[in-house]
Amino acid sequence: MNTIALRLYPGQDLRKTLVNFCVDRQIDAACIVTCVGSLKDATIRFADNPDGTLLQGPFEIVSLVGTLSRHGCHLHISISDKDGQMLGGHLQQGSPIYTTAEIILGLVQGIAFKRKHDPKTGYKELSIEPKA
């Protein structure tokens, strides 16, 4: 697995920037190896909730995990507030960087992560396919 290091800057949207990074570089399969930084605000979709919730920050990024590609992503984030209280869920757009985000992406060779509707779950789920 190859890796790419990147830093995001104040105001950049965490999710949108990561997806655009994959689109711009034609990345077919990647995972988050590590991420540290902070968010001004966070939009998170909590379990079994159809919509995201906007949370007023700032927040520390405690963890960011998931799969991503130019075909879509599935990212979970854990954040903590000024009192150390933690929340987590599906990272949504509307989560701007506060000071920085230092991210290492792992590039998975030979496959493509695609998102396809799964009639059992009702969601677009991961489809692991040979890279064309």
DONU-796617 format. One record per atom (N, C-alpha, C, O): residue number from 1; atom name; x, y, z. Coordinates in Angstrom, 3 decimals. Layout:
<pts>
nr, atom, X, Y, Z
NUM, CA, X, Y, Z
...
</pts>
This chain:
<pts>
nr, atom, X, Y, Z
1, N, 0.851, -1.177, 0.000
1, CA, 0.000, 0.000, 0.000
1, C, 0.896, 1.238, 0.000
1, O, 1.796, 1.374, 0.828
2, N, 0.632, 2.115, -0.927
2, CA, 1.297, 3.414, -0.950
2, C, 0.519, 4.382, -0.075
2, O, -0.654, 4.154, 0.220
3, N, 1.164, 5.454, 0.338
3, CA, 0.499, 6.461, 1.160
3, C, 0.698, 7.851, 0.583
3, O, 1.662, 8.119, -0.134
4, N, -0.233, 8.719, 0.913
4, CA, -0.160, 10.134, 0.544
4, C, -0.428, 10.935, 1.806
4, O, -1.370, 10.648, 2.545
5, N, 0.395, 11.930, 2.049
5, CA, 0.190, 12.836, 3.182
5, C, -0.357, 14.155, 2.655
5, O, 0.108, 14.672, 1.639
6, N, -1.345, 14.689, 3.355
6, CA, -1.854, 16.003, 2.979
6, C, -2.270, 16.774, 4.216
6, O, -2.579, 16.203, 5.262
7, N, -2.269, 18.079, 4.066
7, CA, -2.713, 18.967, 5.126
7, C, -3.832, 19.837, 4.580
7, O, -3.732, 20.400, 3.490
8, N, -4.907, 19.934, 5.370
8, CA, -5.992, 20.831, 5.014
8, C, -5.878, 22.088, 5.867
8, O, -5.319, 22.066, 6.964
9, N, -6.421, 23.190, 5.340
9, CA, -6.246, 24.514, 5.943
9, C, -7.576, 25.077, 6.432
9, O, -8.640, 24.583, 6.059
10, N, -7.513, 26.117, 7.272
10, CA, -8.740, 26.707, 7.816
10, C, -9.764, 27.025, 6.722
10, O, -9.443, 27.608, 5.687
11, N, -11.004, 26.620, 6.991
11, CA, -12.104, 26.900, 6.072
11, C, -12.393, 25.801, 5.066
11, O, -13.506, 25.728, 4.545
12, N, -11.415, 24.939, 4.775
12, CA, -11.670, 23.854, 3.831
12, C, -12.637, 22.855, 4.467
12, O, -12.527, 22.545, 5.653
13, N, -13.577, 22.358, 3.676
13, CA, -14.530, 21.367, 4.159
13, C, -13.857, 19.987, 4.141
13, O, -13.377, 19.539, 3.100
14, N, -13.825, 19.325, 5.295
14, CA, -13.084, 18.068, 5.429
14, C, -13.558, 17.012, 4.437
14, O, -12.746, 16.475, 3.684
15, N, -14.836, 16.705, 4.418
15, CA, -15.353, 15.641, 3.551
15, C, -15.241, 16.018, 2.080
15, O, -14.750, 15.234, 1.268
16, N, -15.695, 17.209, 1.743
16, CA, -15.679, 17.653, 0.345
16, C, -14.257, 17.683, -0.207
16, O, -14.023, 17.273, -1.344
17, N, -13.312, 18.165, 0.588
17, CA, -11.927, 18.253, 0.121
17, C, -11.333, 16.872, -0.113
17, O, -10.599, 16.667, -1.080
18, N, -11.650, 15.911, 0.778
18, CA, -11.130, 14.550, 0.584
18, C, -11.711, 13.905, -0.675
18, O, -10.981, 13.274, -1.439
19, N, -13.015, 14.059, -0.895
19, CA, -13.628, 13.495, -2.100
19, C, -13.052, 14.162, -3.345
19, O, -12.708, 13.474, -4.306
20, N, -12.941, 15.491, -3.343
20, CA, -12.366, 16.196, -4.494
20, C, -10.920, 15.786, -4.746
20, O, -10.495, 15.692, -5.897
21, N, -10.163, 15.542, -3.683
21, CA, -8.778, 15.080, -3.804
21, C, -8.745, 13.757, -4.578
21, O, -7.918, 13.578, -5.471
22, N, -9.643, 12.839, -4.234
22, CA, -9.700, 11.546, -4.924
22, C, -10.141, 11.706, -6.372
22, O, -9.600, 11.045, -7.258
23, N, -11.109, 12.568, -6.622
23, CA, -11.574, 12.805, -7.991
23, C, -10.450, 13.415, -8.823
23, O, -10.176, 12.948, -9.928
24, N, -9.801, 14.450, -8.304
24, CA, -8.739, 15.137, -9.043
24, C, -7.574, 14.228, -9.385
24, O, -6.950, 14.389, -10.434
25, N, -7.269, 13.266, -8.506
25, CA, -6.123, 12.377, -8.700
25, C, -6.527, 10.996, -9.204
25, O, -5.702, 10.084, -9.273
26, N, -7.816, 10.848, -9.560
26, CA, -8.331, 9.581, -10.096
26, C, -8.011, 8.398, -9.171
26, O, -7.613, 7.331, -9.638
27, N, -8.188, 8.594, -7.860
27, CA, -7.932, 7.547, -6.875
27, C, -9.147, 6.624, -6.818
27, O, -10.268, 7.070, -6.572
28, N, -8.908, 5.328, -7.049
28, CA, -9.994, 4.358, -7.084
28, C, -10.239, 3.656, -5.754
28, O, -11.345, 3.169, -5.519
29, N, -9.239, 3.590, -4.878
29, CA, -9.427, 2.910, -3.593
29, C, -8.425, 3.452, -2.582
29, O, -7.213, 3.361, -2.773
30, N, -8.959, 4.016, -1.503
30, CA, -8.098, 4.546, -0.446
30, C, -8.782, 4.369, 0.903
30, O, -9.992, 4.164, 0.990
31, N, -7.972, 4.455, 1.946
31, CA, -8.506, 4.416, 3.307
31, C, -7.789, 5.491, 4.123
31, O, -6.687, 5.921, 3.785
32, N, -8.434, 5.907, 5.191
32, CA, -7.810, 6.861, 6.098
32, C, -6.880, 6.081, 7.016
32, O, -7.330, 5.193, 7.739
33, N, -5.596, 6.398, 6.997
33, CA, -4.632, 5.771, 7.903
33, C, -4.645, 6.521, 9.231
33, O, -4.689, 5.901, 10.294
34, N, -4.608, 7.848, 9.174
34, CA, -4.677, 8.662, 10.378
34, C, -5.114, 10.074, 10.024
34, O, -4.950, 10.523, 8.889
35, N, -5.668, 10.764, 11.003
35, CA, -6.062, 12.158, 10.837
35, C, -6.084, 12.819, 12.211
35, O, -6.702, 12.308, 13.145
36, N, -5.413, 13.942, 12.326
36, CA, -5.505, 14.779, 13.519
36, C, -5.751, 16.205, 13.062
36, O, -5.328, 16.602, 11.977
37, N, -6.436, 16.971, 13.895
37, CA, -6.707, 18.355, 13.552
37, C, -7.913, 18.857, 14.308
37, O, -8.256, 18.350, 15.377
38, N, -8.558, 19.874, 13.730
38, CA, -9.704, 20.477, 14.408
38, C, -10.717, 20.982, 13.385
38, O, -10.382, 21.279, 12.239
39, N, -11.968, 21.070, 13.839
39, CA, -13.061, 21.559, 13.012
39, C, -13.687, 22.784, 13.661
39, O, -13.832, 22.848, 14.882
40, N, -14.057, 23.760, 12.830
40, CA, -14.780, 24.932, 13.320
40, C, -16.177, 24.518, 13.777
40, O, -16.615, 24.879, 14.869
41, N, -16.866, 23.761, 12.936
41, CA, -18.170, 23.169, 13.211
41, C, -18.136, 21.769, 12.606
41, O, -17.219, 21.434, 11.856
42, N, -19.124, 20.964, 12.927
42, CA, -19.177, 19.614, 12.371
42, C, -20.609, 19.277, 11.995
42, O, -21.546, 19.553, 12.744
43, N, -20.761, 18.675, 10.825
43, CA, -22.052, 18.131, 10.428
43, C, -21.896, 16.624, 10.401
43, O, -21.116, 16.070, 9.627
44, N, -22.665, 15.973, 11.274
44, CA, -22.568, 14.529, 11.461
44, C, -23.958, 13.920, 11.329
44, O, -24.942, 14.455, 11.841
45, N, -24.016, 12.792, 10.633
45, CA, -25.265, 12.032, 10.590
45, C, -25.139, 10.903, 11.595
45, O, -24.290, 10.023, 11.457
46, N, -25.996, 10.939, 12.609
46, CA, -25.969, 9.935, 13.662
46, C, -26.669, 8.660, 13.207
46, O, -27.426, 8.674, 12.236
47, N, -26.417, 7.572, 13.902
47, CA, -26.937, 6.254, 13.544
47, C, -28.451, 6.269, 13.334
47, O, -29.206, 6.824, 14.132
48, N, -28.865, 5.647, 12.241
48, CA, -30.279, 5.465, 11.894
48, C, -31.045, 6.779, 11.783
48, O, -32.252, 6.822, 12.016
49, N, -30.345, 7.840, 11.428
49, CA, -30.960, 9.151, 11.231
49, C, -30.743, 9.536, 9.765
49, O, -29.608, 9.471, 9.292
50, N, -31.762, 9.926, 9.046
50, CA, -31.591, 10.221, 7.622
50, C, -30.865, 11.537, 7.333
50, O, -30.355, 11.724, 6.228
51, N, -30.810, 12.446, 8.301
51, CA, -30.226, 13.763, 8.060
51, C, -29.043, 14.032, 8.986
51, O, -28.943, 13.473, 10.078
52, N, -28.155, 14.900, 8.519
52, CA, -27.037, 15.324, 9.335
52, C, -27.464, 16.382, 10.350
52, O, -28.461, 17.080, 10.167
53, N, -26.688, 16.481, 11.416
53, CA, -26.913, 17.479, 12.466
53, C, -25.716, 18.414, 12.500
53, O, -24.576, 17.960, 12.593
54, N, -25.965, 19.716, 12.425
54, CA, -24.892, 20.704, 12.504
54, C, -24.581, 20.970, 13.970
54, O, -25.460, 21.348, 14.746
55, N, -23.324, 20.769, 14.338
55, CA, -22.847, 21.002, 15.700
55, C, -21.915, 22.206, 15.695
55, O, -21.027, 22.304, 14.849
56, N, -22.117, 23.122, 16.639
56, CA, -21.284, 24.322, 16.736
56, C, -20.025, 24.002, 17.532
56, O, -20.113, 23.463, 18.636
57, N, -18.867, 24.323, 16.992
57, CA, -17.576, 23.997, 17.602
57, C, -16.938, 25.165, 18.291
57, O, -17.622, 26.101, 18.706
58, N, -15.648, 25.119, 18.417
58, CA, -14.727, 24.233, 17.702
58, C, -14.605, 22.853, 18.361
58, O, -14.970, 22.655, 19.520
59, N, -14.069, 21.898, 17.560
59, CA, -13.886, 20.520, 17.996
59, C, -12.497, 20.022, 17.627
59, O, -11.917, 20.447, 16.628
60, N, -11.971, 19.118, 18.441
60, CA, -10.778, 18.361, 18.082
60, C, -11.230, 17.133, 17.307
60, O, -12.243, 16.521, 17.646
61, N, -10.485, 16.771, 16.270
61, CA, -10.725, 15.513, 15.570
61, C, -10.005, 14.427, 16.366
61, O, -8.775, 14.410, 16.431
62, N, -10.761, 13.537, 16.959
62, CA, -10.190, 12.446, 17.744
62, C, -9.851, 11.269, 16.837
62, O, -8.823, 10.616, 17.012
63, N, -10.721, 11.004, 15.870
63, CA, -10.423, 9.968, 14.877
63, C, -11.241, 10.212, 13.614
63, O, -12.308, 10.826, 13.648
64, N, -10.720, 9.723, 12.522
64, CA, -11.411, 9.717, 11.236
64, C, -11.052, 8.396, 10.583
64, O, -9.872, 8.088, 10.411
65, N, -12.059, 7.612, 10.217
65, CA, -11.830, 6.311, 9.590
65, C, -12.763, 6.170, 8.401
65, O, -13.800, 6.829, 8.325
66, N, -12.380, 5.303, 7.474
66, CA, -13.287, 5.024, 6.381
66, C, -12.596, 4.700, 5.082
66, O, -11.370, 4.663, 4.982
67, N, -13.439, 4.463, 4.081
67, CA, -12.980, 4.170, 2.730
67, C, -13.414, 5.312, 1.817
67, O, -14.460, 5.927, 2.025
68, N, -12.601, 5.584, 0.811
68, CA, -12.933, 6.646, -0.127
68, C, -12.300, 6.378, -1.477
68, O, -11.313, 5.654, -1.599
69, N, -12.898, 6.982, -2.477
69, CA, -12.408, 6.889, -3.845
69, C, -13.067, 7.990, -4.654
69, O, -13.872, 8.765, -4.138
70, N, -12.714, 8.047, -5.920
70, CA, -13.353, 9.034, -6.788
70, C, -14.816, 8.680, -7.033
70, O, -15.566, 9.482, -7.591
71, N, -15.222, 7.484, -6.619
71, CA, -16.590, 7.011, -6.807
71, C, -17.469, 7.256, -5.582
71, O, -18.669, 6.985, -5.629
72, N, -16.904, 7.757, -4.495
72, CA, -17.681, 8.007, -3.287
72, C, -16.894, 7.659, -2.037
72, O, -15.752, 7.206, -2.109
73, N, -17.522, 7.877, -0.889
73, CA, -16.817, 7.608, 0.362
73, C, -17.790, 7.219, 1.463
73, O, -18.998, 7.430, 1.365
74, N, -17.224, 6.650, 2.505
74, CA, -17.955, 6.316, 3.734
74, C, -16.997, 6.623, 4.871
74, O, -16.069, 5.858, 5.134
75, N, -17.225, 7.743, 5.544
75, CA, -16.314, 8.230, 6.570
75, C, -17.028, 8.392, 7.903
75, O, -18.114, 8.968, 7.970
76, N, -16.414, 7.883, 8.955
76, CA, -16.897, 8.096, 10.320
76, C, -15.889, 8.967, 11.056
76, O, -14.677, 8.825, 10.887
77, N, -16.413, 9.867, 11.871
77, CA, -15.559, 10.780, 12.622
77, C, -15.955, 10.764, 14.094
77, O, -17.127, 10.628, 14.442
78, N, -14.944, 10.905, 14.945
78, CA, -15.154, 11.148, 16.372
78, C, -14.534, 12.498, 16.681
78, O, -13.407, 12.785, 16.278
79, N, -15.290, 13.333, 17.407
79, CA, -14.814, 14.667, 17.756
79, C, -15.019, 14.897, 19.253
79, O, -15.856, 14.256, 19.889
80, N, -14.235, 15.824, 19.797
80, CA, -14.433, 16.200, 21.198
80, C, -14.539, 17.713, 21.298
80, O, -13.904, 18.452, 20.545
81, N, -15.362, 18.157, 22.251
81, CA, -15.544, 19.594, 22.460
81, C, -14.572, 20.111, 23.514
81, O, -13.686, 19.383, 23.961
82, N, -14.742, 21.374, 23.909
82, CA, -13.817, 22.016, 24.855
82, C, -13.824, 21.359, 26.226
82, O, -12.885, 21.539, 27.002
83, N, -14.880, 20.593, 26.536
83, CA, -14.974, 19.896, 27.816
83, C, -14.559, 18.430, 27.712
83, O, -14.628, 17.691, 28.693
84, N, -14.129, 18.012, 26.520
84, CA, -13.713, 16.627, 26.319
84, C, -14.849, 15.673, 26.032
84, O, -14.636, 14.463, 25.950
85, N, -16.056, 16.198, 25.876
85, CA, -17.201, 15.349, 25.532
85, C, -17.068, 14.920, 24.071
85, O, -16.757, 15.728, 23.195
86, N, -17.308, 13.640, 23.831
86, CA, -17.126, 13.114, 22.481
86, C, -18.441, 12.741, 21.828
86, O, -19.392, 12.308, 22.480
87, N, -18.460, 12.926, 20.513
87, CA, -19.573, 12.513, 19.657
87, C, -18.974, 11.905, 18.396
87, O, -17.827, 12.174, 18.040
88, N, -19.766, 11.089, 17.736
88, CA, -19.278, 10.531, 16.493
88, C, -20.402, 10.060, 15.610
88, O, -21.534, 9.879, 16.060
89, N, -20.080, 9.862, 14.344
89, CA, -21.046, 9.379, 13.368
89, C, -20.499, 9.555, 11.966
89, O, -19.290, 9.666, 11.763
90, N, -21.413, 9.579, 10.997
90, CA, -21.047, 9.733, 9.590
90, C, -20.671, 11.192, 9.309
90, O, -21.479, 12.093, 9.529
91, N, -19.457, 11.422, 8.829
91, CA, -19.023, 12.767, 8.464
91, C, -19.790, 13.238, 7.238
91, O, -19.868, 12.531, 6.233
92, N, -20.354, 14.436, 7.329
92, CA, -21.097, 15.047, 6.231
92, C, -20.382, 16.324, 5.775
92, O, -19.516, 16.847, 6.477
93, N, -20.760, 16.817, 4.585
93, CA, -20.266, 18.130, 4.177
93, C, -20.798, 19.156, 5.172
93, O, -21.846, 18.960, 5.788
94, N, -20.064, 20.241, 5.313
94, CA, -20.433, 21.256, 6.288
94, C, -19.614, 21.102, 7.558
94, O, -20.079, 21.410, 8.655
95, N, -18.373, 20.616, 7.391
95, CA, -17.448, 20.419, 8.499
95, C, -16.125, 21.111, 8.154
95, O, -15.165, 20.458, 7.743
96, N, -16.081, 22.456, 8.326
96, CA, -14.889, 23.203, 7.933
96, C, -13.739, 23.051, 8.938
96, O, -13.953, 22.957, 10.147
97, N, -12.545, 23.031, 8.412
97, CA, -11.335, 22.951, 9.245
97, C, -11.221, 24.223, 10.071
97, O, -11.478, 25.321, 9.577
98, N, -10.833, 24.067, 11.329
98, CA, -10.616, 25.204, 12.237
98, C, -9.169, 25.689, 12.130
98, O, -8.934, 26.828, 11.725
99, N, -8.200, 24.846, 12.484
99, CA, -6.797, 25.250, 12.362
99, C, -6.052, 24.426, 11.319
99, O, -5.325, 24.974, 10.491
100, N, -6.235, 23.105, 11.360
100, CA, -5.524, 22.216, 10.441
100, C, -6.173, 20.850, 10.455
100, O, -6.931, 20.526, 11.369
101, N, -5.882, 20.055, 9.455
101, CA, -6.138, 18.614, 9.460
101, C, -4.955, 17.968, 8.770
101, O, -4.673, 18.243, 7.604
102, N, -4.264, 17.107, 9.501
102, CA, -3.104, 16.387, 8.985
102, C, -3.561, 14.959, 8.711
102, O, -3.954, 14.236, 9.626
103, N, -3.505, 14.563, 7.447
103, CA, -4.131, 13.314, 7.028
103, C, -3.138, 12.453, 6.252
103, O, -2.382, 12.943, 5.414
104, N, -3.163, 11.152, 6.558
104, CA, -2.433, 10.171, 5.759
104, C, -3.464, 9.257, 5.131
104, O, -4.270, 8.644, 5.831
105, N, -3.438, 9.165, 3.799
105, CA, -4.302, 8.251, 3.059
105, C, -3.485, 7.041, 2.628
105, O, -2.342, 7.173, 2.189
106, N, -4.082, 5.861, 2.759
106, CA, -3.480, 4.650, 2.225
106, C, -4.140, 4.330, 0.892
106, O, -5.365, 4.260, 0.802
107, N, -3.336, 4.138, -0.131
107, CA, -3.845, 3.817, -1.469
107, C, -3.803, 2.309, -1.671
107, O, -2.747, 1.688, -1.554
108, N, -4.958, 1.726, -1.974
108, CA, -5.065, 0.288, -2.167
108, C, -4.953, 0.004, -3.661
108, O, -5.703, 0.559, -4.463
109, N, -4.024, -0.852, -4.025
109, CA, -3.727, -1.110, -5.432
109, C, -4.602, -2.230, -5.997
109, O, -4.963, -3.166, -5.283
110, N, -4.938, -2.125, -7.283
110, CA, -5.566, -3.210, -8.022
110, C, -7.068, -3.353, -7.871
110, O, -7.668, -4.223, -8.502
111, N, -7.696, -2.505, -7.038
111, CA, -9.142, -2.586, -6.870
111, C, -9.747, -1.187, -6.922
111, O, -9.049, -0.178, -6.827
112, N, -11.059, -1.163, -7.075
112, CA, -11.798, 0.102, -7.057
112, C, -12.906, -0.022, -6.015
112, O, -13.638, -1.011, -5.982
113, N, -13.015, 0.999, -5.166
113, CA, -14.129, 1.093, -4.230
113, C, -15.242, 1.870, -4.922
113, O, -15.092, 3.051, -5.236
114, N, -16.352, 1.192, -5.152
114, CA, -17.510, 1.856, -5.743
114, C, -18.661, 1.774, -4.753
114, O, -18.611, 0.989, -3.807
115, N, -19.689, 2.574, -4.961
115, CA, -20.852, 2.600, -4.075
115, C, -22.068, 2.175, -4.887
115, O, -22.399, 2.806, -5.891
116, N, -22.735, 1.106, -4.454
116, CA, -23.908, 0.614, -5.169
116, C, -25.063, 0.424, -4.198
116, O, -24.881, 0.019, -3.050
117, N, -26.262, 0.730, -4.699
117, CA, -27.451, 0.573, -3.872
117, C, -27.606, -0.886, -3.448
117, O, -27.543, -1.792, -4.279
118, N, -27.808, -1.104, -2.154
118, CA, -28.039, -2.436, -1.605
118, C, -29.500, -2.514, -1.176
118, O, -29.906, -1.818, -0.245
119, N, -30.296, -3.351, -1.842
119, CA, -31.718, -3.408, -1.498
119, C, -31.971, -3.910, -0.077
119, O, -33.033, -3.644, 0.485
120, N, -31.022, -4.623, 0.510
120, CA, -31.196, -5.126, 1.877
120, C, -31.079, -4.011, 2.910
120, O, -31.774, -4.028, 3.926
121, N, -30.192, -3.033, 2.650
121, CA, -29.988, -1.955, 3.622
121, C, -30.679, -0.660, 3.220
121, O, -31.006, 0.166, 4.072
122, N, -30.901, -0.484, 1.911
122, CA, -31.483, 0.756, 1.426
122, C, -30.459, 1.855, 1.194
122, O, -30.822, 2.971, 0.823
123, N, -29.174, 1.549, 1.410
123, CA, -28.105, 2.534, 1.252
123, C, -27.179, 2.141, 0.107
123, O, -27.164, 0.994, -0.338
124, N, -26.409, 3.123, -0.357
124, CA, -25.312, 2.818, -1.281
124, C, -24.188, 2.242, -0.425
124, O, -23.641, 2.926, 0.440
125, N, -23.854, 0.988, -0.674
125, CA, -22.845, 0.282, 0.108
125, C, -21.596, 0.036, -0.736
125, O, -21.618, 0.163, -1.961
126, N, -20.523, -0.314, -0.063
126, CA, -19.244, -0.563, -0.714
126, C, -19.336, -1.756, -1.652
126, O, -19.853, -2.813, -1.290
127, N, -18.824, -1.568, -2.864
127, CA, -18.649, -2.639, -3.830
127, C, -17.167, -2.658, -4.192
127, O, -16.642, -1.692, -4.745
128, N, -16.503, -3.761, -3.878
128, CA, -15.063, -3.880, -4.154
128, C, -14.917, -4.603, -5.484
128, O, -15.326, -5.755, -5.633
129, N, -14.324, -3.901, -6.451
129, CA, -14.266, -4.428, -7.805
129, C, -12.834, -4.389, -8.323
129, O, -12.046, -3.545, -7.896
130, N, -12.488, -5.295, -9.240
130, CA, -11.155, -5.218, -9.860
130, C, -11.019, -3.884, -10.588
130, O, -11.966, -3.406, -11.212
131, N, -9.845, -3.298, -10.501
131, CA, -9.617, -2.027, -11.188
131, C, -9.566, -2.272, -12.689
131, O, -8.853, -3.154, -13.168
132, N, -10.328, -1.481, -13.412
132, CA, -10.403, -1.641, -14.872
132, C, -9.135, -1.141, -15.539
132, O, -9.019, -1.196, -16.764
</pts>
